[in-house]
């Protein structure tokens, strides 16, 4: 009888450990574990096409995460997507002429915003807008252009 209770306790601990491991894995996949609740400042940028960019996607400079996408909206007057980013306060020395591009991590990976610092003497501050942007490359558009050019070239 005592051996059954010990076995049940061991199975229960094993199941609890498995559930905890699944929870940690889910947090890593969803990027919720890396949310920064510290001091941030907000900047925005407008893009022709954001592709599969999502809220909470990383904002990186030289491969280092410096912030996250906080909102994605559409400007009906300019017909462009507006992306708001929360950058960490410790990275507050980005020049005003910094550029923003949407890249994909790997062949089928998540999309992120890559910032490329410029050379201006003034820095981005809370509420600034990044003027120089490059939209996401959409695979379907590239394939369509390639096929269209092949069809036009064969005539």
N, C-alpha and C positions, 0 to 999 in steps of 0.2 A: 504494500500500500504506500509506504514511504517512497519507494522507488518511482511509482507513478506520479506522485506530486513533484518530485524533483525533475522528472522528464517533462511534465507540463510546464513547470517554471522555465526550464531551458528553452522549450519551444516558444513560449510567450516572449522571452527576452530576444530570441532570434527574430521573431516576427516584428517586434518593436524596433529592433535595429534596422531591419529591412525597410520599414516604413520611414524611419528617420533618414536613411540613405536616399530613398526616393524623393523625400522632401528637399534635401540638399541638391539633388540633381535637378529637380524642377525649378528651384530658385536660380541655379546657374544657367539653365537654358533660357529662362524668361528674363534674365538680366535684372531681376528685382533685387538680388543680393548686392548689386553694385550701385543702387540708387544713392545719390549723395544728398544729404540733408544739410550740408554746411553752407557757407556763404557762397553765393553765386551772383552773377550779373547776366542780364538778358541782352542778346543781340539777335537780329533777324536777317534773313536773306531771301531774295525772290528767285525762283527757278522756273524755267519753261516746263520742265517735267521732273518730278521727284521719283519716278519709277516706283519701287517697292519700299521706299524709305518709310519708317514708322516712328511714332512717338517712342521715346526712350532709346532710339538708335544712338550709338556713340558719335561724338565729335572728336576728331583726332588731329594732332599735329605731329608730323614725323613718326607716326605710329603710336603715339602716346595719347591716351584718352584724357581730354581736358574738359569735357562736358557731355551733355546729352541733349537730344532734340526734345523740346518740351511741348511743342504744338505744331500742327501742320494745318494751314487754312488756304482758302482760295480768294484772291483779290479779283473781284468781278470787273473792276475798272481797268486793270492792267492785263487781265487774262493770264495771270501767273500764280503759281503756288507760293505761299508765304510760309517759310519755315522759321520758327522761333527756337533758339538754342539757349540753354542755361550753361554758362561757362563758369568754372570755379574761379573764385576771387584771386587765388594765388597765381593764376595765369592772366593777369590784367595788363600785360604789356604787348598786346597785338596791335600793330600799326593800323591806321584807318584804312589803308589800301590793301588790307588782307583779302585774299580771294578764297572762295568756298566752292568745292567741287563735290559731287556725289559719286562715290566709288562703291565697288562691290568687293567684299572680302572673299577671295577665292572665286571659283567658277560659278558656283551656285549659292554662295554665302550671303549673309545679310548685308544690307547697304548701310553706309555710314557717310558722314560729312567729313571731308578732309580740308583743313584750313592751311593756307600757304601764306605766311607773313610777308608783307610788302616792305617798303622802305620809308614810309612816311614818318615824320617826327611826332605827330599826334597819335594817341592811342584810342582804340575802341573803348567806349564806356557803356554803362547801363542804358539800354534803349537805342543803341547805334544800329545802323543797317549796313550790311556788307554789300557793296555795289557790284563787285566783280564775282560772277558766279558761272559755273559750268554744270549743266543739267546732267542727269543720269543717262547713260547709254542704254537704250532699250534694244535688246537682242532682236526682237521682231522687226524693228525699223532697219537695223543693219542688214538683216537677211533680205528684207524687201528691196532695199537699195541695190544690194549685190545682184539679186535676180533680175531686177529691172535693167540694170546696166548690162548684164549678160544678154538679155533679150534684145536690147537696143543695139548691142555690138554685133549680133549675128545677122542683122538685116542688111 
